[in-house]
Amino acid sequence: MDGARIAALVLAAGWLTGCGLWDARGQMQMMGQACTISGTVVADDAVPGPYVVAVFRAPMEEGAVPEPVDHVVSAGGGEWFFGLAPGRYQVLAFADPERDGQHEAGAPVYLANQGGMLDCPAGTRLGNMEIQIEGEGVAGHAIALPVMRGAGPDGSPISVGGVTAFGEVTTLDDPRFDDDVARGSQWRPVDFMLAGYAGIYFLEPYDPDRIPVLFVHGMNGSPRGFAELIDQLDRERYQPWLYYYPSGLPLQSIAAHLAQTLEEIELRYEVESLPVVAHSMGGLVAKGFLHERARRASPAHIPRMIALSTPWHGHAAAQSGVDRSPVVIPVWRDMVPGSEYQRRLFESELSGETELHLLFSFRRPDSGGRAGTDGVVTLATMLYPPIQELASSVYGVDTTHAGILTHPMALERVQMLLESGS
């Protein structure tokens, strides 16, 4: 399931050891040690949404009230997942038409697994938990969402949501966006997640009168790479939102995490339109995210996605890593040319509401590099024929792979695309 691997990478460490850093081998060995619970919400129109799916941990003492540990907000039903520390859990849902995250005592709730506790030891993946929101449900106890998401008694994380940023306001100078942190996230994704770095960040408090633009960085990158693009934004019209993720995770897990995180923020602020700008591998993440949205009935309109120098058919170096390295970082498998993740991206079309625009770079750096590349990826993968067939426009810039984030022609092109039909 989509969230299973991210759950394993994020949470396995907290209850197994108190050490601060693991090497790549140790972190990869942690995969598969988390508890993942996933399913769908099937909603009846007679019970208006949005809907909240909440997970509770069984108390240590018999007869005590279960402890809320995480939640997912769903606009109209669809898929959800929880990545959790091993334990016993109960999952339920309730309608939240007021969008205040509150559930009054005695109001109806709708149960997964007929309300029974779910045993979820390390390495367990419990899927297909369908929650039917229909009829009168059952009377539930009071729930207030702000108290969910936190740490266990020993300070260890107890859920993916507990270590995710949901619209935290910061600046591009934030030390979390430093180059060494971003580069290390490929080799130490567990540490990155446990530190609470992953999630969606704002550069100023939300303004309902300005359109959000979501920026998605590439491998070993961070939101700081978009500094000049952001500086060129018409800040009276747009506000930047920045997704930050560890580069070592499987791309499907990243796309699912982005979709689930963003949906809660969209609903919180009643966002109507949200264009997306992605660089390099971030384009693969963003396209997977768009497909995830279709399965979750996410509310905001995505008018266009602008992809900069994206390797749509992967990178040959990833195959070498998979074949030769004694430790295989999960993302490498997704970046192998023709990987299963890439194939899934082209199995279904983008929603007709979203225009895809491609920008590609074609200058080798002065230090050299192979012909037919921008110093990092090949023209063949940036201009992979199936993605060109989906694109509304294709535009080349005489610059390098990193240079496309600062080249005046690329900056001008992105601004023009954002403003066309926004």
C-alpha positions in Angstrom: 0.0 0.0 0.0 1.1 3.6 -0.6 2.0 4.6 2.9 3.5 1.3 4.1 7.2 2.0 3.2 7.1 5.6 4.5 5.7 4.3 7.7 8.4 1.7 8.1 11.2 4.1 7.4 9.8 6.9 9.6 8.8 5.0 12.7 10.8 1.8 13.1 13.7 3.5 14.9 11.8 5.2 17.8 10.9 2.0 19.7 14.0 -0.1 18.8 16.8 2.1 19.9 17.7 5.5 21.4 20.6 6.2 19.0 20.5 9.4 17.1 21.9 8.4 13.6 21.9 5.2 11.7 24.1 4.5 8.6 22.3 3.7 5.4 22.5 -0.1 6.0 20.9 0.2 9.4 18.2 2.5 8.2 17.3 0.2 5.3 17.1 -2.7 7.8 14.5 -0.7 9.7 12.2 -0.9 6.8 9.3 -3.3 7.4 9.4 -2.8 11.1 6.5 -0.3 11.5 2.8 -0.9 11.8 0.8 0.4 8.9 -3.0 0.6 8.9 -4.7 1.6 5.7 -8.1 1.7 4.0 -10.8 3.7 2.4 -13.7 5.9 3.5 -16.9 5.2 1.6 -19.3 8.1 2.2 -23.1 8.4 1.8 -24.2 11.8 0.4 -26.7 11.9 3.2 -23.9 12.4 5.7 -22.1 15.6 4.5 -18.3 15.8 4.8 -15.5 16.4 5.1 -14.6 13.3 7.1 -12.0 12.7 9.8 -10.5 9.3 10.2 -8.9 9.0 13.6 -6.7 6.2 15.2 -6.5 5.5 18.9 -3.9 3.5 20.8 -5.2 1.0 23.3 -4.4 2.1 26.9 -1.9 0.2 29.0 -4.4 0.0 31.9 -7.5 -2.0 31.5 -10.7 0.1 31.4 -8.9 3.4 30.5 -10.0 5.5 27.5 -8.0 4.8 24.2 -5.5 7.6 23.4 -5.9 9.5 20.1 -2.6 9.5 18.3 -3.2 10.6 14.7 -5.9 11.6 12.2 -6.5 12.0 8.4 -8.9 14.6 7.0 -10.7 13.5 3.8 -12.8 15.8 1.6 -15.2 13.3 0.2 -13.9 9.9 1.0 -11.2 7.8 -0.5 -7.9 6.3 0.6 -6.1 6.9 3.9 -3.1 5.4 5.8 -1.5 5.6 9.2 2.1 4.8 9.9 2.4 3.9 13.6 4.6 2.4 16.3 3.7 -1.2 16.9 0.7 -1.6 19.3 -3.0 -2.2 19.5 -5.3 0.4 17.8 -8.8 1.3 17.1 -9.8 3.3 14.0 -13.0 5.3 13.5 -14.3 8.1 11.4 -16.8 11.0 11.9 -18.3 13.7 9.7 -16.9 17.2 10.3 -19.1 19.5 8.1 -18.1 22.5 10.3 -14.4 21.9 9.6 -13.5 22.7 13.1 -11.9 19.3 14.0 -14.3 18.8 16.9 -16.5 15.8 17.6 -19.1 16.2 20.4 -19.8 13.4 22.9 -22.7 11.3 21.7 -22.4 12.4 18.1 -22.2 9.5 15.6 -18.9 7.8 14.7 -18.4 5.1 12.1 -16.1 2.2 12.9 -13.4 0.2 11.1 -13.2 -3.5 12.0 -16.6 -3.3 13.7 -15.0 -1.2 16.3 -12.6 -3.9 17.5 -9.0 -3.4 18.5 -6.4 -4.1 15.8 -3.3 -6.0 16.9 -0.4 -4.4 14.8 3.0 -5.7 15.9 6.2 -4.6 14.2 6.2 -5.3 10.5 2.4 -5.6 10.2 0.5 -4.1 7.3 -3.2 -4.0 7.9 -5.0 -3.0 4.7 -8.5 -2.8 3.2 -10.0 -1.2 6.3 -13.2 0.1 4.7 -15.2 2.6 6.8 -18.8 3.1 5.6 -20.2 6.5 6.6 -23.9 6.0 6.4 -26.9 5.9 8.6 -26.8 6.9 12.2 -23.4 5.3 13.1 -22.8 4.7 16.8 -22.5 7.2 19.7 -18.9 8.2 20.3 -16.9 10.0 22.9 -15.7 13.6 22.5 -12.7 14.1 20.2 -10.7 17.2 19.7 -8.2 16.9 16.9 -5.5 19.3 18.2 -4.5 16.8 20.9 -3.8 14.0 18.3 -0.3 13.7 16.8 2.4 13.7 19.3 5.1 11.6 20.9 5.0 8.6 23.2 5.8 8.7 26.9 9.6 8.3 26.1 9.5 11.0 23.5 9.6 8.6 20.5 7.2 9.3 17.6 4.0 7.3 17.4 2.8 8.3 14.0 3.8 9.6 10.6 1.5 12.6 11.2 3.3 13.3 14.4 6.5 14.1 12.6 5.0 16.0 9.6 4.8 19.8 9.2 1.3 20.9 8.2 1.7 24.5 7.0 4.4 25.6 9.4 5.6 29.2 8.7 9.3 29.6 8.2 11.9 31.2 5.9 14.2 29.9 3.2 17.1 30.5 5.6 15.7 27.8 7.9 18.7 25.5 8.8 16.5 22.5 8.0 16.8 23.5 4.4 20.7 23.5 4.5 22.4 21.6 1.7 24.0 19.0 4.1 20.6 18.2 5.6 19.0 17.8 2.1 21.9 15.6 0.8 21.9 13.5 3.9 18.2 12.7 3.5 19.0 10.2 0.7 21.2 8.2 3.0 19.4 8.9 6.3 15.7 9.3 5.6 14.7 7.9 9.0 16.7 10.6 10.8 15.2 13.2 8.5 11.7 12.1 9.3 12.2 11.6 13.0 13.6 15.1 13.2 10.3 16.5 12.0 11.7 18.0 8.8 9.2 16.5 6.2 6.0 18.2 5.3 4.5 21.4 3.8 5.9 24.8 4.8 4.6 28.4 4.3 6.8 31.5 4.0 4.0 33.7 5.5 0.7 33.0 7.2 -2.0 31.9 4.8 -3.8 34.7 2.9 -7.2 33.7 1.5 -6.8 36.5 -1.2 -3.7 35.0 -2.8 -3.3 31.7 -4.8 -1.0 29.1 -3.3 1.8 27.7 -5.6 3.2 24.3 -4.5 6.9 23.8 -5.0 8.4 20.3 -5.1 12.2 19.9 -5.1 14.3 17.1 -6.6 16.7 14.5 -5.3 19.0 15.9 -2.6 17.3 19.2 -2.9 15.3 21.5 -0.6 12.8 24.4 -0.9 15.8 26.7 -0.9 16.6 25.7 -4.5 13.4 27.6 -5.6 14.6 30.9 -4.1 14.9 32.9 -7.3 11.6 31.5 -8.7 9.9 32.5 -5.5 11.5 35.9 -5.6 10.0 36.4 -9.1 6.5 35.5 -8.0 3.9 38.2 -7.9 3.5 38.1 -4.1 0.4 40.2 -4.3 -1.3 37.4 -6.3 0.6 34.2 -5.2 1.9 32.6 -2.0 4.5 29.9 -2.1 3.9 26.5 -0.3 7.0 24.3 -0.1 7.0 20.5 0.2 10.1 19.0 1.8 10.8 15.3 1.9 13.7 12.9 2.3 15.2 11.9 -1.0 15.8 8.2 0.0 12.2 7.2 0.3 10.2 5.3 -2.3 8.5 7.8 -4.7 5.1 6.3 -4.3 5.3 6.8 -0.5 6.4 10.4 -1.0 3.5 11.1 -3.4 1.0 9.5 -0.9 2.4 11.5 2.0 2.2 14.7 0.0 -1.4 14.0 -1.1 -2.6 13.2 2.4 -0.8 16.1 4.1 -1.9 18.7 1.5 -5.6 17.6 1.6 -5.8 18.5 5.2 -4.3 21.9 4.6 -6.6 22.5 1.5 -9.6 21.8 3.6 -8.4 23.8 6.6 -8.1 26.9 4.3 -10.8 26.1 1.7 -8.3 26.3 -1.1 -9.8 26.4 -4.6 -6.8 26.5 -6.9 -3.2 25.2 -6.5 -0.7 25.2 -9.4 2.4 23.0 -8.9 6.0 23.7 -9.9 8.5 20.8 -9.6 12.2 20.3 -10.3 14.0 17.2 -11.5 12.8 14.1 -9.5 10.2 16.3 -7.9 8.3 16.1 -11.2 8.0 12.3 -10.7 6.7 13.0 -7.2 4.3 15.6 -8.3 2.8 13.5 -11.1 2.3 10.6 -8.7 0.7 13.1 -6.3 -1.8 14.1 -8.9 -2.8 10.5 -9.5 -3.1 10.1 -5.7 -5.5 13.0 -5.5 -7.8 11.4 -8.0 -8.2 8.4 -5.6 -8.8 10.7 -2.6 -11.4 13.1 -4.0 -9.1 16.0 -3.0 -10.9 19.3 -3.3 -8.6 22.0 -4.8 -8.4 22.5 -8.6 -4.8 22.0 -10.0 -4.9 24.1 -13.1 -1.3 23.3 -14.2 1.8 21.4 -13.3 5.1 22.9 -14.5 8.0 20.4 -14.5 11.6 21.5 -14.8 14.2 19.1 -16.1 12.4 16.0 -14.9 13.9 12.5 -15.8 10.6 11.0 -16.8 12.2 7.7 -17.9 14.6 7.5 -14.9 18.4 7.6 -14.7 20.8 5.0 -15.8 23.0 5.5 -12.7 20.1 4.2 -10.6 20.4 0.8 -12.3 24.1 0.7 -11.5 23.4 1.4 -7.9 20.7 -1.3 -7.7 23.0 -3.8 -9.4 26.3 -3.1 -7.6 25.7 -1.4 -4.3 25.7 -3.6 -1.1 23.0 -1.3 0.2 20.2 -0.2 -2.1 18.4 3.0 -1.2 14.7 2.6 -2.0 14.4 5.6 -4.3 17.0 4.1 -6.6 14.6 1.3 -7.6 12.1 3.9 -8.6 14.7 5.8 -10.6 15.8 2.8 -12.7 14.6 3.5 -16.3 11.2 1.9 -16.9 10.6 1.1 -13.2 7.3 0.0 -11.9 6.7 3.5 -10.4 7.3 5.2 -13.8 5.1 2.7 -15.6 2.2 3.5 -13.2 2.6 7.2 -13.9 1.7 6.5 -17.6 -1.0 3.9 -17.0 -3.6 6.6 -16.5 -4.0 10.1 -17.9 -3.8 13.2 -15.9 -7.1 14.7 -15.0 -8.4 16.9 -17.8 -8.4 19.8 -15.4 -4.6 19.9 -15.2 -2.3 21.2 -17.9 1.2 19.7 -17.9 4.0 22.0 -19.1 7.6 20.8 -19.6 10.8 22.8 -19.4 14.1 21.0 -20.2 17.7 22.1 -19.9 20.3 21.1 -22.5 23.7 22.7 -21.6 26.5 20.6 -20.3 28.4 22.4 -17.5 31.8 23.9 -18.2 33.5 21.0 -16.4 32.2 18.7 -19.1 29.8 15.8 -19.0 28.3 13.5 -21.6 26.8 14.8 -24.8 23.0 14.8 -24.8 22.7 15.7 -21.1 22.4 18.8 -19.0 25.2 17.6 -16.8 22.8 15.4 -14.7 20.1 13.8 -16.8 19.8 13.1 -20.5 17.6 14.8 -23.0 16.2 11.4 -23.8 14.7 11.0 -20.3 13.5 14.7 -20.0 11.8 14.4 -23.4 10.5 10.9 -23.0 7.9 10.6 -25.8 5.0 9.4 -23.6 5.3 12.5 -21.4 5.5 14.8 -24.5 2.2 13.3 -25.6 0.6 14.4 -22.4 2.2 17.9 -22.3 0.5 21.1 -23.3 3.8 22.7 -24.0 7.5 21.8 -24.2 10.2 24.5 -23.8 14.0 24.2 -23.9 16.4 26.4 -22.0 20.2 26.6 -22.7 21.3 26.0 -19.2 22.4 23.2 -16.9 20.2 20.9 -14.7 20.5 23.2 -11.6 20.8 26.4 -13.7 17.1 26.0 -14.9 16.1 27.2 -11.4 17.8 30.5 -11.9 18.0 31.1 -15.7 16.1 34.3 -16.7 14.3 32.5 -19.6 13.2 29.7 -17.3 12.0 32.2 -14.6 10.1 34.2 -17.2 8.5 31.1 -18.7 7.3 29.8 -15.3 5.8 33.1 -14.4 4.0 33.3 -17.7 2.6 29.8 -17.3 1.4 30.5 -13.8 -0.4 33.6 -14.9 -2.1 32.1 -17.9 -5.5 31.2 -16.8 -4.9 31.4 -13.0 
